[in-house]
Amino acid sequence: MSDGLAILIVDDELQIRRFLRISLEASGYQVFEAVTAQEGLTLAATKRPDVIILDLGLPDMDGQLVLKKLREWSAVPIIILSARHADAEKIAALDAGADDYLTKPFSVGELMARLRVAQRHTQPIPVAAIYRVENLTVDLAHRAVSVNGEPVKFTPTEYAFLRLMIQHAGQALTHRQILREVWGKEYVDETHYLRVYVAQIRQKIEADPARPTLLLTEPGVGYRLALGEWISQP
């Protein structure tokens, strides 16, 4: 359920805006529309939407610049909606602060799933909470990881990696984002670190590390943790 959350669509294609409005309003969202980047920035400031859906190919300003301008003052979840399929475009948008990247054409089901992920990121993660996805359970308050109910030992770096992915579950993180957050900004080009640690973590949490269902690869971009659920401590 959307609970009447407000969505701002910034896209110059009338057909896309119409399709999005019909789909979103049918799911209970309140919808605002902007045709240009400048109109989008103004509405973002005045309407304070809960999520922004942003096209990169706007007539008056490139969407990447709009994204950077928004991130100067707002942490609102932003989903990029674009016909640009190049990995470099996706990486640039995610590194600039986008929460997700959806390429045209897309399905209503996929859009709604991405919106649910974005909405989760508007809520603070409870400190005393347990995150569960499939057979993996992580107790963040006690830094405890278990698989199928059995405790699994993690090194501090492995745990920092896993915690970061949990904080952004369902969202693709770029190699550079992960390296910056876990190892530090001086390591953003050391992608071989990720391959080693991802392999180690998959050995610990996946039923079949060769066919992962939890820690997923986003080809050319980075990694995504499968979306699970938060369970409050009793």
FENKA-V286121 format. One record per pair of residues at least 24 apart in sequence whose C-alpha atoms are under 7 Angstrom apart, sorted by sequence separation. I is the first residue (numbers start at 1). J is the second residue. D is the distance in whole Angstrom. If there is no record, write none. Layout:
# FENKA-V286121
i=I j=J d=D
i=I j=J d=D
This chain:
# FENKA-V286121
i=4 j=28 d=6
i=5 j=29 d=5
i=6 j=30 d=5
i=7 j=31 d=5
i=8 j=32 d=5
i=9 j=33 d=5
i=10 j=34 d=5
i=11 j=35 d=5
i=12 j=36 d=6
i=36 j=60 d=6
i=37 j=61 d=6
i=54 j=78 d=7
i=2 j=27 d=7
i=3 j=28 d=7
i=4 j=29 d=5
i=5 j=30 d=6
i=6 j=31 d=6
i=7 j=32 d=6
i=8 j=33 d=6
i=9 j=34 d=6
i=10 j=35 d=6
i=11 j=36 d=7
i=51 j=76 d=6
i=52 j=77 d=6
i=53 j=78 d=6
i=54 j=79 d=6
i=55 j=80 d=6
i=2 j=28 d=6
i=4 j=30 d=6
i=10 j=36 d=7
i=50 j=76 d=6
i=51 j=77 d=5
i=52 j=78 d=5
i=53 j=79 d=5
i=54 j=80 d=5
i=55 j=81 d=5
i=56 j=82 d=6
i=71 j=97 d=7
i=2 j=29 d=6
i=51 j=78 d=6
i=52 j=79 d=6
i=53 j=80 d=6
i=54 j=81 d=6
i=55 j=82 d=5
i=53 j=81 d=6
i=68 j=96 d=6
i=37 j=66 d=6
i=64 j=93 d=6
i=67 j=96 d=7
i=10 j=40 d=6
i=158 j=197 d=7
i=8 j=49 d=6
i=77 j=118 d=6
i=7 j=49 d=5
i=6 j=49 d=5
i=7 j=50 d=6
i=8 j=51 d=6
i=9 j=52 d=6
i=10 j=53 d=6
i=11 j=54 d=6
i=158 j=201 d=7
i=6 j=50 d=5
i=7 j=51 d=5
i=8 j=52 d=5
i=9 j=53 d=5
i=10 j=54 d=5
i=11 j=55 d=5
i=5 j=50 d=6
i=6 j=51 d=7
i=7 j=52 d=6
i=8 j=53 d=6
i=9 j=54 d=6
i=10 j=55 d=6
i=77 j=122 d=7
i=12 j=58 d=6
i=172 j=218 d=7
i=175 j=221 d=7
i=11 j=58 d=7
i=174 j=221 d=5
i=175 j=222 d=5
i=174 j=222 d=4
i=173 j=222 d=6
i=174 j=223 d=7
i=172 j=222 d=7
i=173 j=223 d=6
i=172 j=223 d=6
i=173 j=224 d=6
i=172 j=224 d=5
i=117 j=170 d=6
i=171 j=224 d=6
i=170 j=224 d=6
i=169 j=224 d=7
i=170 j=225 d=6
i=169 j=225 d=5
i=170 j=226 d=5
i=169 j=226 d=6
i=170 j=227 d=5
i=147 j=205 d=6
i=169 j=227 d=5
i=165 j=224 d=7
i=166 j=225 d=7
i=165 j=225 d=6
i=136 j=205 d=7
i=100 j=171 d=6
i=99 j=171 d=7
i=100 j=172 d=7
i=95 j=174 d=7
i=94 j=174 d=7
i=95 j=177 d=7
i=91 j=174 d=6
i=23 j=108 d=7
i=133 j=227 d=7
i=133 j=228 d=4
i=132 j=228 d=6
i=133 j=229 d=6
i=132 j=229 d=5
i=131 j=229 d=6
i=132 j=230 d=6
i=131 j=230 d=5
i=130 j=230 d=6
i=131 j=231 d=6
i=129 j=230 d=7
i=130 j=231 d=5
i=129 j=231 d=6
i=130 j=232 d=6
i=129 j=232 d=5
i=130 j=233 d=7
i=128 j=232 d=7
i=129 j=233 d=5
i=128 j=233 d=6
i=91 j=221 d=6
i=87 j=220 d=6
i=87 j=221 d=6
